[in-house]
Amino acid sequence: MRRISAPAAGMRSVPPAPGAPRDALASDARRWARLPRSPRTSFVNPALNGVTPETVMSDPKLEVLTPHNSQLIFIDQQPQMAFGVQSIDRQTLKNNVVGLAKAAKIFNVPTTITTVESESFSGFTYPELLDVYPDHKLLERSSMNSWDDQKVRDALKANGRKKVVVSGLWTEVCNTTFALCAMAEGGYEIYMVADASGGTSKDAHDYAMQRMIQAGVVPVTWQQVLLEWQRDWAHRDTYDAVMTLVKEHSGAYGMGVDYAYTMVHKAAQRTANAHDMLAPVPAR
């Protein structure tokens, strides 16, 4: 039998040439079997980058958000808290918060609204947000960390979903402490909506996001959440409501949808009343 020397540490043996004796091939096969294999590439289609049904089951953060596996919490979306935000334009922040709320309403995603020191400091929750949930009870707190309040913990538990989408103020305080404690003590998966949250400076927001990401929080944007919930334009039961929401809250994307509806599909303009258009008068 031909002897094949053992490969050096960290190196694989070279397969024998075609026509090599059968026992040499068997010896090489045994040697290859003993070599360590990367779990990301072993027996998996390389195009999938190692993702298998088993890895999805063991890492739920690989799952797409759906209306059935997630819940939403708004933390301290109140005027005095918004006054201090410097990481995002505050009108944009408010637009995104209300857009996210309307998205959750479309898909019947359970939603919690919690506030802090409303009458003594922070003021009342944005009317536009409250109007999305006219029957909601607000969970008032004294603590900066929402997780410290039993009412909040009970509400999250009652919703029965481990994926918690979070929009709050400020990112570096109330969002971060809630996220870390909800993961550590409650076993929740946190999806932090970066553009529906804000910090007292860009650095404060960015470093808080980095800290949470290092701890396992998943960063998302409000429109990303909306479109993950929709997932397929063939889902006609929510299609029209999503398109209406996009037109109202998604900026240039919404303008594009309006344009396509009226100019391509010849739909009526999205106005309460029709407007007469006077013909142009050419220059002399």
N, C-alpha and C positions, 0 to 999 in steps of 0.2 A: 504494500500500500504506500502511495506517495505521502510523505510527511509534509504538512503545511504548518509553518511556524505561526504561533499565536500573534495576533496583531498587537501593536504597541497600545498603551493606554490611550483611550480617546479616539482610536482609529479603527475603522472597519476593515475586515479582510477583503481582499480582491477576489471576486468569484472566479472559479477555475474556468479555463477556456472550454469552448464547446468540444465535446468528445472526451472530456476527462472521465476517469473511472467513476463508477457509481458510488463506491465507498467514499471517494474524495468529496463528491457532491454532498453526500449525507453528512460528512464531517463538517463541511462548511455550513450546511443548513443548521446543524446544532449550534455552531459557533455564532451564527447570526442571531439565532433565537435567544442566546444569552446576553446579547448586547442591549444596553438600555435604549428605550425608544421614547421619543417625545410624545406626550399625550395629545399634543395638538395636531400631529401628523399621522399617527398610527392608525391604519385601517380606516381612514376617513378621506372622503373626496377633498383634495387640496383646495378646491374652489370654495368650500364651506368654511375654510380656516379653522377646522377643528370643532365646529359647532355640530352637535348631535342632539337628538331628543333627550339623551341622558344629561348632557351638559345644561340644556335649557331647564330641565327639572331641578338640577342642583344649583342653578344660578337664576333665580326668578327675574333678575334685572335684565335678562336677555329677552323677556317677554315684552310685546308691544302693549301699551296701555289700551284698555277697552272700557266701554261703559259699565262692564260687569265686574271688572277686577280692581277698580280704583274708586277712591273718594277724594273730596276736595276740602281744604280748610283755608279760610281767609283770616289772617292774623293782623289786627290793628290797622285796618285800612280806614284811617281817621285823619281829619284835617291837620291837627297839630303834629302828627307823625309825618304826614306828607310835606309839611312846611320845611322840615329838616332834611329832606331828600335832595342830594346833589349828584347822585350817580346816573340819573335818567331824567329827562324832561318830565315834569310832573303832570302835564296834561297827557302826554304819551302814557305815563304810568297809569293814570286813571282810565284812559281808553282801554288799555290792555287788561286791567283788572275787571272792568265791566264786560269786556268781550269774553274773558275767561268764564265769568259767572253765567253769561248767556249760553255759552257752549255747554257748561255743565247742566243747565236747565234743559237744553234741547235733548240731551242724552240721558236725562234722569239720573245723573251722577249725584249720590248723596253729598250734601255740602254742609259744612259747619262754619259759622261766623263767630269769631271771638274778638272781644274788645278790651281795652285797658283804660281805667280811670277816665271814663267818658265825660262825666260831668265836672270833674275837678281839674282836668288837664287836656285830654286828647280830643275832645269834641265828638260829635256823632258821626257814625259811619256814612260814607258818601250816599246821598239819596238815590243816585243812579244804581248803586249796588243793592240797596235795600229794596228798590222797586222790582228787581229781578226775583226777589224772594219775599213777597209781601207777608207771608205767614210765618216766617222764620223767627225763632227766639234767639236773641243775641246772648252769648255767654260772656258776661262781664267778669273781669279779673282785676286783681291788684298786682299779681306777679308779672314780671317781664317774660318769664318762661311759661308759655301756655301749658306745657306738659305738667307743671306743678299744680294746676287746677283740676280737681277731681271731675268737675262737670265736663271739661274738655276730654279727658281720658275716657269718660263714660260715653260721650257722643261718638268718639272714634270707634270704640269697641262695639257700640250698637249698630254702626254702619256695616260692620263685618267684613271689611276689606283691608288687606295688608298694604296695598299701594296707596300712599297718601300724597296727593298733589298739593303743594304749598305755595300760597301767595301771601306775602306779608311785609310789614315794616317794623323795625329796620332789619336789613339783612344780617348785619353784624351782631345783633343782639337777640331780638325775639325769634327770628327765623333760625339762627344757628343753635341757640339753646334748645329750642323745641325739637329741631331735627336730630341733634345728637342724643337727646334723652329718649325721644320716641323710638329711635333705632335701638339704643342700648337697653332700655327698660321695657319697651313695648313690642320689640321685634318687628316694627313697621319698616317698610321700604319707602324712602322719601324721594319725591320728585320735586325739585325746587324750581319754580317758574321764575327764571332770572329777570325777564322783562316785565313781570307783574309784581316785582319786589324792588326795594330800593334801600340804599344806605346813605349815611351822612356825608360820604365822599365817594368818588370812584374807587379809590384805594380800599376804603372800608368795605364796600360792596364786593369788589373783586377778591380781596384776600379772604373775606368770609366765605365766598363761594368756593375758593380753593381749599379752605380748611374743611368745608363740608364734603367736597368731592373726595378729598383724601380719606375721609371717614366712611365713604360709601354712598353719599347722596348722588342722585342722578340729576344733572342740570338739564332743564328743558326751557322752551319758550311757550307762550300761551297759544300761539297758532300751531305749533308742533303738537301740543296736547289736543287741540281741536281736531286736527287732521288725523291723528292716531285714533281718536274716538270714531271718526267717520270711516276711515280706512279704505272704503271702496265706494266710488260714485254710483255704483249699482244699488246701494242702500237708499232706496227712494223715499223711505219714510222720514228720513232726516235731511235729505238732499236740499230741499227748498229752504228749510230753516237755516241750514249751514250757509247757503249762498246769500241769504239775506244778512246774516251775521257778518260774513266776509265783506259784503258791500258797505256795511256800516262801520266796521272797526278795523279792516285790514289794509288801510292806506292804498298804496299803488296797486296791490293785488285786487282790492275791492273796486278800484277805478277800472281796472282791466275787465273785471266781470261785468260791470255796468256797460262798458263799451261793447263787449261781445253780445250781451243780451239785446241791446238796442240797435247796433249797427250791423251785426251779423245775423242775429235771429229775428230782428225787426220787432222786438217786444216793445211795449209801451214804456215810456220813461218812468223812472221810479220817483214820481212826485205826487203830492196830494191833489194837485190841480193841473190841468193842461195849460200851456203857455203859448200864446200866439207868437209867431216869428215873422217879423217884418222883413221884406225883401231888401237885399243890399242896394245901395245907391252908388253907382260907379263914380269914380273921381272925374272931374272935368279936365 
